[in-house]
Amino acid sequence: MTTDELLQGYARLAVEIGVNLQPGQDLQINCFPEHLELARAAADAAYRVGARWVDLNVTDPHVRRSLIEHGPEEELESTPSWLLARLEDVAERQGAVLLLVGDAEPDLFSSLDQGRVAKARMKDLRTRQLELVATGKLSWAIIGSPNPGWAEAVLGEPDVDRLWEAVGSTVRLDEADPVAAWREHIKTLKARAASLNARGFDAVRFTGPGTDLTVGLSPRSRWMAAETKTAWGQTHVPNLPTEEVFTTPDLRRTEGIVRSTMPLVLQGTVVRDLELRFANGEIADVKASSGEEVVRKQIETDEGSKHLGEVALVDGDSRVGRTGITFLNTLFDENATSHIAFGQALQEAVEGGADMTAQEMAEAGVNDSSVHVDFMIGGPSVDVDGLAADGNAVPIIRENAWVLTLDA
Amino acid sequence: MTTDELLQGYARLAVEIGVNLQPGQDLQINCFPEHLELARAAADAAYRVGARWVDLNVTDPHVRRSLIEHGPEEELESTPSWLLARLEDVAERQGAVLLLVGDAEPDLFSSLDQGRVAKARMKDLRTRQLELVATGKLSWAIIGSPNPGWAEAVLGEPDVDRLWEAVGSTVRLDEADPVAAWREHIKTLKARAASLNARGFDAVRFTGPGTDLTVGLSPRSRWMAAETKTAWGQTHVPNLPTEEVFTTPDLRRTEGIVRSTMPLVLQGTVVRDLELRFANGEIADVKASSGEEVVRKQIETDEGSKHLGEVALVDGDSRVGRTGITFLNTLFDENATSHIAFGQALQEAVEGGADMTAQEMAEAGVNDSSVHVDFMIGGPSVDVDGLAADGNAVPIIRENAWVLTLDA
């Protein structure tokens, strides 16, 4: 397939499988300048299936860089009121939001004062976005948008066509009928979630080099995969690609140590060899060979950022993992292998989550934060077990293969 | 000078001479994707002089094209509420707005249904912008941003460096001290305006091939140039480049026929050989060898769009005219030669204009419209006279040279 065919195909998947746009619905697209071509294709696909209005917002990281470098300290954290108004509008209209990712300049902020970098992230906007997502007020999806800078970081050369080929294979554009392939894939992932839910594990445990981590679950934790549903019942697939089965842990019950198995890009900085130690669910110690300060600042954002909000399982069948590529992008890399995230919980992965009061959430250990940072902890040498309430361990992933079945 | 030096120099002029940004002031930048480099440089220059917040909004014409091609008829005219909120915010804060122009794809909409093209222009946003500008509620400026598509249209090849050189010379970046050169230039233009105001002409008359047009003025018409002032007293230079001396005519008193001397780009379509006939101040007849339909739609927008809102005089000394280049862009071409505009009047060019009631404006013949379309009518073979109330003609421009002085 040509790059243009891949681009058109991905745009259609984003609209038809991703946000599952309905006639008359609004679509907001948020992207960086290097994503414009794919954003335009998605906008066109959306109008073709009957969108009422497609609104594109291009965020320019260089303007943000100037703010961080020369702007007044007291404005670093500001969110313009109209960006909040824009977000409220699409939520009120029960619309859809499509986010394009794929960092064109991953080191753009790395030479700046990291305290100022961490502040300049429009916290109010992010908090509200996470709230709306957590409570099913938006049909949303994230897709990756290949560009020269991202290709250079990933492949060592700005070969956008090769990156497109890899991205295309992660989202099954190499199948004869990608939409049909997606329906099948969604079924497989949902069966895995069903098998985990049937077991009712009390915790999951990761063991491997530098890792022995037990993530305690709540009795209300519910394993989910691929598809989610808005408050008004619209199914959508938030991540394209997606290979994970995930749930919300009890924020108080993570213990042990974990070593990240892949780099991640955070606030424009590449974080490598991240190692976290947990005690009573809280991150007690942080180490990294690069980007440590950025992680610390993120973790110190609020009370919730010190605790986990997600745990997710991925095996070696992953279309992302099978490319053998480290994409340096969470959307892709988190689907290459198992991962955890500190910060905001996924309320939809908690029984009755969308309707819980703050007190009920606190009782169930459902985390609340203005950040949500995924990092990868799985791989060929990391085993995953489910722990029953009596401590009995049941293999879920062995030698990177999913071994748990519904009947076993 | 290198293109990068020209870009940095233009960005500084835009901030320091154009909007004349003050410490603590907001700056909103509106541009198209191809203008991002200059927009970033302007944002950086703004933060360096103490901007509180710089907000960049990138409008993508391809998304608009998809709306026009596939969007629902009843939404074509929509303005998203948050774009209006954004504009109100900068006005309430007594901020500045910088607009970047330079069409990268001048024929992007030319194959579309022109009725739909004319509708999809966010009329509410434009109307409010023109109101805020007309009443001095914003410090604003427009600059041109060279890009490959614009260079191709202008020069026949996408030679951005050559276009940058031409644009740089129009805004005096080839001077040793461009800021000082601008101060001198502003003085010259203001002296011309003073000489016109001292005469108190009742009308100006253009005569040349295909043109015999008399534009009647109001006793309250005031000639202006280069610099204007916000309602709170901040001077700014709205157009970079600027070479014109302009005023607001009496909308009821234009008579005769006029032939455009340069093409213009309107709604993404190139309009050539435009010819308009006026009777009792109203456009009675429209002809053009291309783009006629787009002009008709614009003129039919509202009652005000059928009448003039501006008349402006430019002689052959113009830095723009001296490049010998037709820039296919109003900001530049209107500064190459004399021009008129149908639609919204410039209230600041009317004695007491900012504080007039709707009835007073109607009495003085000050036009009100949601459009403002300039087109060029001057040149080497077009003479301009000032007509006194008794009909006596005084030469203003002869053989493309300004001949009127304060003492003559």
Interface residues (C-beta under 8 A of the other chain):
Chain A: P33 L36 A39 R40 A43 D44 A46 Y47 R48 G50 A51 R52 W53 V54 D55 L56 V58 D60 H62 V63 S66 L67 E69 H70 G71 P72 E75 S78 P80 S81 W82 L83 A85 R86 D89
Chain B: P33 L36 A39 R40 A43 D44 A46 Y47 R48 G50 A51 R52 W53 V54 D55 L56 V58 D60 H62 V63 S66 L67 E69 H70 G71 P72 E75 S78 P80 S81 W82 L83 A85 R86 D89
